[in-house]
Amino acid sequence: MKTKYIVVKHPHHHEEVIIMFPEFVNHSHFNEDYDVHGAIISAGFMLIDNGEFICYGESISLEVKSRPDEDSALANEMFGRM
């Protein structure tokens, strides 16, 4: 299953966190509707392949590209798949 994601820099801890949400939700709408705090670092799409998260693509609505290697590593670290 493919999902979307954004990576934000947490405003207090200054660490990057990845937030996943359904593919049918627009990146910019998610950012506005859920009042996401922190600077948006990257955004794109995510899928699971052989038990690993793989990030790719970009968000047209936010005008932000993904960082495939860094974002994939962050997702796998955050969700315990290393």
C-alpha positions in Angstrom: 0.0 0.0 0.0 1.3 3.4 -0.9 0.9 6.4 1.5 2.1 10.0 1.6 4.4 11.6 4.2 6.0 14.8 5.3 9.1 15.3 7.3 9.1 18.2 9.8 11.7 19.5 12.1 10.1 19.4 15.6 9.8 23.0 16.8 11.0 22.2 20.4 13.3 19.2 20.1 14.8 20.2 16.8 14.7 16.6 15.6 13.2 15.5 12.3 10.0 13.4 12.5 8.1 11.7 9.7 4.3 11.8 9.5 2.5 9.3 7.3 -1.1 9.7 6.1 -3.4 8.2 3.4 -2.6 8.7 -0.3 -6.0 10.3 -1.0 -5.2 13.3 1.3 -3.5 16.2 -0.3 -0.1 17.1 1.3 -1.0 20.8 1.8 -4.4 20.0 3.1 -2.9 17.6 5.6 -0.5 20.3 6.7 -3.3 22.8 7.1 -6.0 20.6 8.5 -3.9 18.9 11.2 -2.0 22.1 12.1 1.4 20.5 11.7 4.0 22.4 13.7 7.6 22.7 12.6 9.5 23.5 9.4 8.6 21.1 6.5 11.9 19.5 5.4 10.7 17.0 2.7 7.5 15.3 1.5 6.5 12.6 -0.9 5.2 9.0 -1.1 6.1 5.9 0.9 5.6 2.2 0.3 6.6 -0.9 2.1 8.8 -3.4 0.1 10.1 -6.6 1.8 9.4 -5.1 5.2 11.2 -1.8 4.6 9.8 1.7 4.1 10.8 3.3 0.8 10.3 7.0 0.3 10.3 8.8 -3.0 8.7 11.5 -5.2 7.7 15.0 -4.1 4.8 17.1 -3.0 3.5 19.3 -5.8 1.1 21.2 -3.4 3.9 22.0 -0.9 6.6 22.4 -3.6 8.9 20.1 -1.6 10.9 17.1 -2.8 11.6 13.9 -1.0 15.1 12.9 0.1 14.8 9.2 -0.7 17.7 7.8 1.2 17.4 10.1 4.3 13.6 9.9 4.5 13.6 6.1 4.1 16.2 5.7 6.8 14.2 8.0 9.1 11.0 6.0 8.5 12.7 2.7 9.1 14.3 4.0 12.3 11.1 5.6 13.7 9.0 2.6 12.9 11.6 -0.1 14.0 12.5 -1.5 10.6 16.3 -1.5 10.3 
